[in-house]
Amino acid sequence: MDRKPLRIGEKVAQVPIIQGGMGIGISLGGLSGAVAKEGGIGIISAAQIGFREPDFDKNPKKANLRAVKTEYEKARRIAPEGLIGFNIMVAMRGYEDYVHAAVDAGADLIVSGAGLPTDLPKIVQDSDVKIAPIVSTAKSAAVILKYWDRKYHRIPDLLVIEGPKAGGHLGFQPEELAFYQQELPCDGVPECASNSRAVRYDEEVRKILSVVRDYEERYGTKIPAALGGGISDRQAADHAFSLGADAIQVATRFITTKECDADIRYKEAYLQIKEEDVVITKSPVGMPGRAIRNRFIERVASGEKIPHTPCHGCLHKCDPANIPYCITDALIHAAKGELDEALLFCGADAWKAERMETVKEVIDSLVPGRV
């Protein structure tokens, strides 16, 4: 089936795919530029984006803000006419500064989660950058839409819905993840037999979209919605569109591409795992996340406290003196391919990867028809 372009105000992505932001150092200028060149929306992760800068250890924020511009320019050289944005977590220290840096660099879009981006409209002010909050529940969608409506008299340019099969930090409590991982009785439920766990989240997606429709009517304009989390094949993509999504957000599938910015050893780790190697873990700041079971995860699970470098000031709620490990250190090890010391974030279907692909091959496999 042909898919329509994704329209976000006056900006148009010919292919309705948003490449999910992956930090640290997994989706930088190379991957995002490649996705944008193929007609999707490429997203650069701002999380500790300057980790390769020579002054990162001494002045991480300065290094990061400089790298925002550098990586954007790299992506723009690859895709001069494409749509390129940033994923900026609300939980990051210096959040406003990173948003300003992305706007100044020329970003088309800012996607923001890991907390509700309540004041994002104020930060971007009168710039033409588009803004997209990430939500996982109808409750969080209602909260952010109501807040933006009342305080700023505006609505999101795009809403990103991340489901329970997504990778990295997840917008669910552990008990919610347990609920969505249970099998669902399939009697009379279309498509349930082959994907019964995902069906549990379908109703939540419909509720979120119902909230969106209320504000569309109120403002007399379209709020496009992208659905992500477990979009690993054509069937999952088609299902997302059938629920009413205007686009899909895809992250894990792009890791095993030639254009991905991660070290080759990171990519190869995905090609070697089995389904049981994908686990839920707890980050140092208390949020559940999905990652690949490896030596590092086993050490963390055993209760070992792993020594870390001096604080790089990444997240608001981090207490360096009491954390079991440093998430910045662990994710930098991942990006560099130092796997035994790495936290390897991944989506639920990471184990399905069988070979290295190109960005074009991934996009064509998910959305083969282009209008």
N, C-alpha and C positions, 0 to 999 in steps of 0.2 A: 504494500500500500504506500502510495506517495504521501510524504509528510510536508505540511506547510512550513514555510520559514517562521522563525520565532521573531515576533515584533515586540520590541521594548521601547515604547514611544516611537521616536523617529529612527531608532537604531534597529537594524534588521540582520539577524543571523540566518543565512540561507539554509543551514542545517540546524534543526532544533535540538542541539546537544550542547550542554554546558559541561566542560571538563572541570571536575571538582578540584578544589584547592587541596594540595597535599604538602605538608611541611614535616620536617624541615628539609628543604632542598630537593624535594621530589618533583614538584611542579614549579619550575622557574621559567625563565624566558624561552628556553628551547622547546619544552613541551607545549606551553601555552601558545607560543607562536605557531607551532605546527598545527595545532587544533584550529586556531583562528584562520590559518591559511586554507584549511579544508572547508571553511564555511561555518564552523561551530564557534563557540565562545571559549577562548583560552583563559584560564584563571591561574594567576601567580599567587602562591602562598607567601604572605608577608611574615610568617612565623620565623624568627631568627634568620631572615633572608640573607643577612650579611655574614654568615658563619665562615665563609671563605676569605673574608676581607682581612688584611694583615693586622688591623687594630681591633678585631672583634673581641678578643679577650680583655683588652683594656677599656674599650668604650663600645660595648655592643650596640647600644641604641644609635650612636652616630654611624657605625658601620652598617647597621640595618637600613637606616633611612637613606643612606647613599646607595645601597644595593637596590632599593625599591626603584629608583630611577634607572640604574644600570640594567636590571633585568627587564624592566618595561621596554627600554630602548632596544634590547636584544630581541624581544618578542616582536616589536614593531618593525624591525628590519626584516624579519622573516615573513611577516604578514602586514604589509603596508596599509591594506584596506580592511583588515580583519577586525573583529571585536575582541578586545583584550581587557581583562579586569583583574581585580585582586580579591583574595579571601583574607579578611582581617578579623581576627577573633576579638570579641568584646573582652574576653578574659586577659588579653595582653596588656602589660603595663605600657603606658604611653599610647593607648589606643587612638586618641584624637590626633596625635602627631603622625601616626602611620596613615590615617585616613587623609590628612592634609597632604602628606607626601604622595599618596596615590593620585589624588586629584591634581596636584601640581605636575606629576609625571605625564598626565594625559589619559588616565584610565577611562574606559568606557563604562565600567560597571564595578561596584563594590558589593561583594557578597559578605555578609557578616552574621556569625553565629557564636557558639560557645558562650551563651548568655544572650539576652535580648538587647539589640542595639537601639535602645530607647531614644537616644539623642543623636542618632546618625543624621537625620534631616538637618538639624542645627549645624552639625560639623561641616557638611558639604555645602550648606547655604545655597547660594545662587549659581553654583557651578552646574554644568550640564551633565555631570556624571550620574549614572543611574544607580539606584540603591535597592538592595535585595536582602531582606532578613531571612535567616534560616529558622524554620520551625519544625517541630516533630509531632506536635499535638494540636488539636483544635483549640485547646485552652491557651497555648502560647500564641497561636495565630490571632485569636480574639484579643488577647492582651496587647500585642504590638500594634495591631490595626486600630484598636480603640485609642491607644495612647497617641499614636501619630495623628490620628484624626482630630482628637481634642486639643492637643498641644500645638501641632504644626499645620493642621488643616491640609494634610496631604496623605497619600497612600503610597505603598511600595510600588516601584516601577516593575518589580518582579518579586514573586514569592518562591523561595526554595524550600521544598519539603524533603526532609531527610528521614528515611525509615529506619527500622531496627536492624537491617542488614548492612548498613553503611560501615565504613572503616574508621579507624581512629577514635577520637572522643565521640561519645554518643549522647544524644539528648534525651535519654531515658534513665529511669532508676533501675537498679538491678532486678527488682521484682517485675517491672514492666518488660524488660528484656526476656525474663524467664517465661512470662505469659506469651509473648510473641514467638518464642521458640517451641512452644507446644504444638503438637499436631492437632489439627481441627477435624472433627467428623465431617466427611465429605458428602453426605447425602444431600443431593439436590443443589450443590454449590458448584457452579460452572468453573472449570479450570482448577478446581480444588485438588483433585487427585494427584496432580503432578507438582503442586506448589502450595500445599495446605497451610504451611506456616505463614507464607506471605499473605494469604487471604485474610488472616486475622487483622492485618493492618489496613486492608482495603477500606473498611468502614471508617477508620480514623481519617484516611485520605479524603473520603467523601465528606466527612464533617468539616475538615479544613477548607475544602473547596466551597462548601456551603457558606462558611464565614466570608470567604473571599467574594462570593457572588453578592452578598449583602452590601459590601462596600463598593463593588462595581456599580450596583444600581444607585447607590447614594451619590457617587461621583460621576456617573454617566460615562465611565470609561473602562476599558479592559485592564485587568491585572493578570498578566500571564503567570502561570505556575509551572515550576519544574519539579519533577519527582525524582529523587535519587535514593540509593540504598539497594544494592543487589541487582542493579541493571547490568547484567553480565552477558546477556545474549538477546537475540531478536525477540524471543518469546517474552522475556521480561520487559523489553522496551515496548512491545506492542501492548502488553497488559497495562503499563503505565499510561500510555495514550488512551486506552479504552476507559480508564478511570476518569479521564477528563484533563489530564496534564497536557500542557502546551509544549512541553519540552522534557527531556530527561537530563539528569545530572549523572555523569559517569566519571569515576575516579580510578578504581582498581584496574579496570581493563586497560587503562593507558599506562600502567606501570611497566608492563612487559612489552613496551614498544621501543623501537630503536631511538626515538626522539626523546624519551623520558630523561629527565636530568639526573636521575639517580645513578649510582655506580652499577656496573654490570653485575656485580656479585649480589647486589640487592635484588635486581630483576630476576636473576637466576634462582634465588631462594623461592620465589613464587612458583617456579616451574618444577620444583622438587617436592612440594608439600602435598599432604593428603588432607581430606576434609577434617579429620580429627585434630589436625595441627593448627586449626583456626580456633582461637579461644578468646574468651572475655577476660580482661585483666583490669586492675585498678591503677589509675595513674597516681602520681605523687600528690596531686591536688584533690583526690577523692572521686574523680569522675570515672565511670566505667568506660572502657575502650576495647576495641577488637584488634587483635594482633596475632602474629604467627608464633606458635610455641617454639622456643629455641632455648639455648643454654641460659641466656639472660633472663627470660621469663621464668625458667625453673628456679633460678637463684632468688628472684623476687618472690615467687610463690612460697619458697622455703622460709621466708622471713629474713633473709640476709639483707643487711644495710650496706649498700654499695657506695664506696667513696666517690666523691664528685669534685669537679672543679669549682672555683669561686663562682658565686651567683652571677648569672648573665641577665638577670632581671626580666625573665620572660612572662611569668603569669602573676596576677595580683594575689592569688590565694596561696602561693607557695611559701612555705616556711623552711628555708634552707637548712636550718639546724636540726630539723626533725623529719625530713623526707627520707623515704627508703632508698631513693635514687634520684638523680637529676634527669628530668625528661629532656632538657636541652642536650645534655651529654649523650643520652641514649639515642635520640633521633639523629644527632650529628654522626654518631657511629654508623647508624643505618645508612644515611645518605652517602657515606664514604665507603660502604661495603664492609665495615668491620663487624661482621655479623654476630660473633660471640658476645660482643658488648652492646648489642643494638636492640632497641625496641622497634620491631617491624610491624607497624600499623598496616592493616589490610581490611578489605571488605569480606563479607561472609562467603563469597564465591571465589575468593582468591585461588583456591585449590583447583579451580577449573582451567586455569591457564595451562596451555600445553606447549606453546612455542612463542618465540619472539615475533612480533608483528610490527607493522608501521601504523602510524596514526590513521592514515587513509584506510587501511584494511579494517581497523576497529570501527571507524565511523561507517564504512560501507556495510559492515556486518550487522550493525544495529539499526541503521536508518538507510536502507539501500535505495529507496526512492526519493528523489529530490525534485521539488516543484520549481 
